[in-house]
Amino acid sequence: MLLASNPLGAAAVARTQIERWSYNRIVSNGIEQEDGVSTSEHYTTIWMPEGPKVPAGTVWTSLSELLHGRGPLLDSARWESIDLADPQRIGASREIFLHSLTATELSLRQVLLGVVSLTRNLGSVANSYHPLLEMPLSLPSEVRMGDSPTAVWPLNLEMLSSMGEAVARYGAAHLSDVEKLASGQKTRELVYSARSLEAFASRRGRAASTAIRAFEAERQHLGDRFAPKDLAQRELAYIWLNETAAILASWIDGPVSDALTVASSALRAAFWLWLEDDDRSMVLARTVVDQTARLRVWRVKPEKAENIEARGSRTSTRDWIDTAGWRRLSILNRSLGEFSHTSLPATLANARAALSAIQNQDDAHAEHTARGGTLNEIAYAFGSEISYLTRAYHPSLAAAFESVLPYAGVDGTEARVEQWLQRCWMHRGLTLRAN
């Protein structure tokens, strides 16, 4: 996500990782969070021995704040959404790179310590794991990515049809070395940086290969109903949403501009991760809901919006949703919340089932389309608020915007959102927590 210049995607992935591996570190070492100590302070304390570039609590807080459309990393979202990742303004992205990479380094450090622990349990010779404990959080890079944009392009059908096979072959040499290593054979001698780059290429190659197989399986399963043009149309609609939001954000100041900027970046990243069958797409879907409700409150209840903004970091997604008149989305908010934070597998399964339940009743494939359907409904709600704003600021832009989107116009999107709200309300009693 960093290489694709998407700060919201990077924040979602990095925060998920540091939460997961902080939990692992806490449980593994029996560290209790004392009364009166915040999560941020606790994270800073437990990771302090690793000497991160930025305190872990600061990293977690800043990433979380960005996902809620506020905080010190907001400039990075503006750089990506409004300035189109202008290389002349790359300084605006420095902090998101620093915070995301620090979270990743700490997470990988805990993974490494888990390997050490496993090695000890297997009774291996002590010398075999001491070098791992001496490794720093990061090593200097000796290679450059170069001009290889295909490695980070979204894995849509068009991209996979034209160059998917080539991307899938990116990591062939690395996988060959892994197989040789496993069988005790000699591998190529590469410096650490080159090996790391090949591992990344292998990861992207496997993702492309999996996506190709998934599209083929869908083609065989659906037969005549397989409609790749529908996916392309959805992607195009999202692009229109995101770019129109960014145009509006460049004309407007304050919290409304922030909400448009963050939602634009988040929806873009959510779609990319959804294409890769990644649950973290729902982390970003929650951000889009959060910011859409924020836009609605500023439109219909500006005085209450000012009061909520004044709470700063104490403001929750639920505050915006309830004040927007969308309390019926409570089951959706709770479900997306489980995807957003470290949850038990059984709880995540219940959250996924809830998303399936609130799909259209005539959707025979709801179990398989829950995340994509959820993302689409959220996008429609976002589009509704964009329609209102474009009508207020630029009628001709509003006409153009509403002429190219399905269910275009305020009336169409409002009706669609109302149906969605009602379906969510019908399933408000679903239980998410595992027994």
KOLMARTI-149785 format. One record per residue: residue in one letter; x, y, z of N, C-alpha, C in turn. Coordinates in steps of 0.1 Angstrom, whole numbers, plus 5000, padded with zeros to 4 digits. Each point is the difference from the previous one (the first is absolute). Layout:
BEGIN
AXYZXYZXYZ;...
REM end
This chain:
BEGIN
M500849885000499250125000500950135000;L501149995007500950125000500550024986;L500449894993500650014987498950054990;A498749975003498950054991499650145005;S500750065009499750135005498650025006;N499649895007498750015007500249995015;P499950125007500250015014499049935009;L498750004995499049945008500149855000;G500349944988500349864999501249965009;A501050085000501249975008499650005015;A499250105004499750025014499149885004;A499149954992499149895004500949875002;V500949984990500849885001500950005012;A500750125002501050015010499450005014;R498850065002499450005013499549865003;T499449934991499649875002501149915005;Q501250024994501149925003500650035014;I500150135003500550035013499149965012;E498750014997499049955010500249855003;R500049934989500149855001501349965007;W501150064996501349955006500250065014;S499450115003500150055013499249915010;Y498949954995499249905008500849885002;N500749954989500949895002501150025010;R500650124999501150035009499550015015;I498850055002499450025013499749865006;V499449914992499649875005501249915002;S501050014991501249925001500850035012;N500050125004500850055011499250025013;G498749985000499250015011500050155006;I499950094990500150155004498650055002;E499650045012498750065002500050154998;Q498950054995499850144999499450065013;E500850085006499650055014498850104998;D499250015011498950095000500550144998;G499350084992500350134998501050024989;V500649894994501050014990499249984986;S500250104991499349994987500749904991;T499249964990500649904990501350064994;S499950134997501250064994501249995009;E499850045013501149995009500549865002;H499149905000500349865002500949954988;Y499650044988500749964988501550065001;T500150125004501350075000500949925010;T499449965012500849935010500549864995;I499149934994500349864997501049994988;W500050104992500950004988501350085003;M500150075011501150095002501449934999;P500149875005501349934999500549994985;E499150004991500449984986500650134994;G499850125006500650124995499450054987;P498750004998499450054988500350144997;K500050044987500250144996499050095006;V498849965001498950075006499349915011;P499750065012499449915010498849934995;A499949875003498949924995498650055003;G499850065011498750065003499750124991;T501050084997499850114991499649954986;V500749894996499749944987498649954999;W499649935010498649945000499050115001;T500250105008499050115001499950084987;S501250034994500050084988499349934988;L500349874999499349924989498549995002;S499649985013498649995003499350144997;E500750115004499450134998499850024985;L500949964992499950024985498849924995;L499849885005498949924996498650065004;H500150095009498850085005499950144994;G500950034991500050124992500550125008;R501049985009500650115007501449975004;G500650095007501449975005501150054992;P501249975004501250064994500449944986;L499349894996500449944987499050044989;L499150105003499050044990500650054987;D501150075001500750054988500349904990;S500349875004500349904991498849964992;A498850005006498849974992499750114990;R500350125003499850114991501049994989;W501249965003501049984989499649904990;E499349895005499649894991498850044992;S499050055007498750024994499950134992;I500550115005499850124993501250044991;D501249975005501250044993500549894991;L499249894999500349894991501549955002;A500449995013501349955003501150084993;D499950134999500950084994501449985006;P501049964992501449975006500650125005;Q499650124996500550135006499550025014;R499049935004499450025014500149875008;I501049924996500149875007500350015015;G500550125004500250025014498849985009;A498850024994498749985007499849865003;S500749914993499849855003501149955009;R500950085004501149955008499649935013;E499050065007499649955013499249874999;I499249994989499349874999500949894996;F501150034993501049904997500749965013;L500450095008500749985013499149925009;H498850045002499149935010499649864995;S499749994987499649864995501249915000;L501250044997501149915000500549975014;T499850095009500449975014499049895005;A498750014997499149905005500349874994;T500450004987500449874993501249945006;E501050095002501349955006499849935014;L499150075008499849945013499249874999;S499149994991499249884998500949894996;L500950034990500949894995501049965011;R500350105009500949965011499449905009;Q498750015002499349905009499849874992;V499950004987500049884992501349935002;L501150084999501349945001500249945014;L499550075011500149945013499249875002;G498950004992499249875000500849894994;V500750034990500949904993501049955010;V500650095007501049975011499449915010;S498850035005499349925010499749864995;L499649994987499749874994501349924999;T501150074996501349934999500449945014;R499850085010500349955013499249885004;N498750004997499149895004500449884992;L500650014988500449894993501349945004;G500650075010501349955006501250024991;S499950104991501250024991501150065008;V501249994994501250055006499950155003;A500450055012499850145004500650094989;N501149974994500750094991499150034988;S499049914997499250024988499050115001;Y499750055012499050115001500650125006;H501250005005500650135005500250104989;P500449974988500250104990498750084997;L498849925001498850074997499750115010;L500349975013499850105011500850124998;E501149994993500950124998499650084988;M499149954992499650084988499350135004;P500350114993499450135003498650004994;L499250105003498650014995500050014985;S501050074994500150014985501450014996;L500249964988501450004994500050094988;P501250064997500150094989499749934987;S499350074991499649954987501150024990;E500349904992501150014990499449994986;V498750004998499349984987499050114999;R499650034988498950094997498949934993;M498750045002498949944994500050024985;G500550124996500050034986498650034994;D499950004987498750034994499249874998;S499449955011499249884999498650025006;P499250084994498750035005499049885000;T500249914991499149885000500049925013;A501150015008500149935012499050055010;V499550124999499150055010498650054994;W499849974987498750034994498949915006;P498850065001498949925005499749884991;L499749885005499849884993498649994994;N499750094992498749994993500149914988;L498849974994500049904989500850054988;E499950134997500750064988501549985002;M500550045012501549985003500449864999;L499249915006500449865000499949944986;S499150044992499949954986501150044991;S500650125003501050054991501449965005;M500250005013501449975005500049925013;G498949945003499949915012501049895001;E500249934988500949895000501550055002;A500350114995501350065002500350035014;V499050065007500150045014500149875008;A499249904997500149875007501449945000;R500750034989501449944999501050085007;Y499650125006501050095006500849925011;G499449925007500749945012500549864998;A500149954987500349864997501449975006;A501050094998501349975004500149995015;H499350095007499949995015499449875005;L498949964994499449885004500849884998;S500850004989500949894997501149995011;D500550125004501050005011499449945013;V498750045003499449955012499949855000;E499649944988499849864999501449935001;K501050064995501449945001500450015015;L499850115006500450015014499349905009;A498749974997499249905008500649864998;S500649984988500549864998501549995002;G500650115005501450005004500950024988;Q499550054989500950034989500550145001;K501150034992500650134999499150104992;T499950125005499250104994500950114994;R499450094992500850114995500550095012;E501150064998500650095011499550144997;L499150055008499550144998500250075013;V500250134999500050095012498650015005;Y500050045013498750005007499050094993;S500450114995499050094993499449944988;A500949944992499549934987499049895004;R500349925010499249895004498650065005;S500050115007498850065005499150054988;L500750064990499350054989499349884992;E500849894999499449884993498949945008;A500150015013498949955009498750084997;F500250134999498850094998499449974986;A500949984990499549974986499349865000;S500549915009499349875000498750015007;R499850095009498750025007499050064990;R500550104992499150054990499749904989;G501049924997499749904990499049905004;R500149955013499049915005498650065000;A499950135004498850075000499350004986;A500850034990499550004986499649874996;S500849905003499649864997498749955006;T499950045013498749975007498850074994;A500250124996498950084994499649944987;I501049964992499749944987499149875002;R500449925010499349885002498650035005;A499950115009498750035005499050054989;F500550084991499250054989499549884991;E500949904998499749894992498949915007;A500249985013499049935008498650065000;E500050145000498850075000499349994986;R500950004990499449984986499449874999;Q500649895005499449874999498849985008;H500050065012498949995009498750074995;L500250124995498950084995499549974986;G500949954992499749974986499550134993;D498850004994499550114992499850125009;R499949995013499850115009501350075003;F501149954996501350065002500150134993;A500150115007499950144993501250085004;P501249984994501250085004499850154998;K499150044990499750144998499450075012;D499349925008499450065012501150045010;L501049925001501150035009500850134995;A500250004987500650124994499250135002;Q498649984999499150115002500150055015;R500149905009500150045014501350085002;E501149954995501350075002499950144994;L499450024988499950134994499150095009;A498949945005499250085009500750055012;Y500849915006500850045012501050114996;I500649994988500950114996499350134999;W498850004994499350124999499750065014;L499649915009499750055014501250065006;N501149934999501350045007500550134994;E500050014987500550124994499150125002;T498749984999499150115003500150055014;A500249915009500250035015501350085001;A501049974993501350075001499950144994;I499250014989499850144995499350095010;L498949945006499350085010500950035012;A500849915004500950025012501050114997;S500450024988500950114996499350145000;W498750005000499350135000499550035014;I499949905009499450025013501150005011;D499950075011500950005011499449925012;G500949975009499549945013499649865000;P499249965009499749855002499349944988;V499250074993499349954988501049964990;S501050084998501149974991500849885004;D500349995013500749895006499249874997;A498750005003499149884998500049964986;L499950094990500049964986501449944996;T501150065005501349964996500349865006;V499649975012500349875006499149904994;A498750034998499149904994500449964986;S500550104993500549974986501249905000;S500950035008501249915001499649865006;A499150005010499649875006499249924991;L499150054992499249924991500949944989;R501050084995500949954990500749885006;A500650015012500749895006499149885003;A498850035005499049895003499849914988;F499850074988499849924988501249924996;W501150065001501349924997500149885009;L499850015013500149895009498949904998;W498850054997498949914997500349914988;L500650054990500449934988501049885004;E500750025011501049905004499449915011;D498650015002499349915010500650035014;D500350125003500650045013499050065009;D499949945012499050055010500250155004;R501350044998500350145004499350104991;S499449964989499250094992498850055009;M499649925010498950045008500450115011;V501350005003500550105009499850144993;L500350004987499950134992498650034997;A499149894998498650034998499450075012;R500549965012499550075012500450155000;T501250034995500550144999499150074991;V499649944988499150074991498650035006;V499549905008498750025007500250125010;D501049995007500350115010500050144994;Q500850014989500150134994498750044993;T499349914994498750034993499050055011;A499949935011499150055011500550145004;R501350025001500550135004499550114990;L500149974987499650104990498550035001;R499249895003498650025002499650095012;V500749985011499850085012500350144997;W501150034993500450144997498950064991;R499449924991499050054991498650035007;V499649915009498650015005500050065015;K501149985007500150045014501350075003;P500350114993501450065002500450045014;E499050045008500450045014500449875008;K499349894998500449885007501349954994;A500250024987501349964994501250075007;E499850135003501150075006500249955014;N499049965008500149955013500849865000;I499649924990500749874999501550024996;E500350094991501450024996500850055012;A499350085009500750055011500549895010;R499449884999500549895009501349944995;G500450034988501349954995500049855000;S501149945006500249865000499049925008;R499250075008498949935007498849974992;T500050054987498949974991500149864994;S498949935000499949874994499250004987;T500249894993499249984988498550005004;R499649945011498650005004499550145002;D500850095005499550145002499550064987;W500849984990499650064987498849934994;I500049865001498949934994498750035007;D500050005013498750035008499550144997;T500950105000499650144998499650024986;A500549924990499550014986498649954998;G499549935011498749944998500049864995;W501249945001500249874994500249895011;R499350025011500249905011499749864996;R499249994989499649874995501249924995;L501250074998501249934996500849945011;S499449995012500849955011500649874998;I499349904994500549874997501250014991;L499850084990501150024990501350065007;N499850105008501150065007500749905009;R499249925007500649905009500749894992;S499549964989500749904992501350054994;L499950124995501350064994501050035011;G499550035012500950025011500849875004;E499449894998500749875003501149984990;F499750044987501149994990501150105002;S499750115007500950115002501049985011;H499749915009500949975011500249865002;T501049965009500349865003498849935006;S499549914993498849925004500249854999;L499349925008500149865000499449954986;P500549894995499549954987498549975000;A499549955012498549975000499250134999;T500650115007499350134999500050064986;L501249984993500150054986499049924991;A499849875003499149924992498650055002;N499650045012498750065003499850134993;A501150085000500050134993499849994985;R500649904995499949974986498649954997;A499449925008498649954999499050115000;A500350105009499150125001500050084987;L501250024994500150074987499249924989;S500149875001499249924990498550025002;A499650005013498650015003499350134995;I500850104999499450134997500150034985;Q500449904992500050024985498649994996;N499750034987498749984995499549865002;Q498749995003499449875004500049904988;D500050064988499949914988501449974995;D501150035007501349984996500449865004;A500049904991500349865003501549985003;H500850104997501549995002500450095012;A499150045009500350095010501349965009;E500149875002501149955008501450044993;H499950004987501350034993500250144996;T498950085001500150144996499850105011;A500149955013499750095011500950125001;R501349984999500950115001499950104988;G499949944988499850094988498750075000;G498949935004498750075001500050115010;T500749975012500050105010500850134995;L501149974993500850114995499250084990;N499249934992499250074990498950095006;E499349955010499050085007500650125007;I501249995005500650115007500450104989;A500549964988500350094989498850084996;Y498849934999498850074996499750115010;A500149975013499850105010500950124999;F501349974997501050104998499650094988;G499649934989499650074988498850095003;S499149975009498950085003500450145006;E501049995009500550125006500850094990;I500749934991500750074989499050074991;S498949944997499050064992499550135006;Y499750005013499550125007501150115000;L501249965002501150105000500250064986;T500049924990500250054986498950094996;R498849975004498950094997500150135007;A500650005012500150135007501250084994;Y501149944996501250074996500250024985;H499449904992500350014986498949924993;P498950064996498949934994500449924987;S500950064992500349934988500849885003;L500950005010500749885004499049905006;A499050055007499049915006499349924988;A499650084990499349944988500949894994;A501350034998500949904994500249885009;F500250035013500249895009498849905001;E498850065000498849925001499649934987;S500550054989499749944987500849874998;V501049975007500849894997500049895010;L499350025012499949905010498749935001;P500049875003498849935002499350055012;Y498650005000499250065010500450155003;A500450074989500650135001498950105006;G500550105006499150115005499649985014;V499750105007499750005014498849905002;D498950014992498949915003500349864998;G500749964990500449864998500949955011;T501050075003500949955011499350005013;E499250105003499350005013499149885001;A499349964990499149895000500849875002;R501249994993500849885002500649995014;V500450115006500550015013498949965010;E498850044998498949975009499749855000;Q500049944989499949854999501049935008;W501250054999501249945007499850025015;L499650125004499850025014499049915006;Q498949984993499049915004500449855002;R500849964990500649865001500949995012;C500850105003500949995011499150005013;W499050085001499150005012499349875002;M499749934990499349875001500949905008;H501350024998500949905006500850065012;R499450105006500750075011500349915012;G499249895002500249915012501049904998;L500749994989501049904998501150015010;T500549885005501150005010501349984993;L500950085003501449994994501049935009;R499950035013501049945009499949855001;A501249935000500049865001499749965015;N499449895002499749965014501349955007;
REM end
